[in-house]
């Protein structure tokens, strides 16, 4: 039996996942907690939010995020790749910064418009 705190909504339900009973989840107050608990035990995933350096913009960094969830075990390697990027303004919301990062099928995209400044 594994104990988790659900992070899907602000309630923070205390979940109990029975690995010996097909990952049966109890303690959840909604269906999303049941899905989260089972997935967290079988294949945990996360969305990464971070920043990249940018030149010739009004701020030194632009916020970025993964377009979908990625395997939790790849977070460190993905952050390493994101930290290597230096962009040139302009950059716009939704621009793909790193396509298919580490062959996950997930893109890293910009989350803020950053226009070029002189």
Secondary structure by P-SEA (a helix, b strand, c coil): cbbbbbcccccccbbbbcccccccccccccaaaaaaaaaaacbbbbbbbbbbbbccccccbbbbbbcccccccaaaaaaaaaaacccccccccccccccccccccbbbbbcbbbbbcc
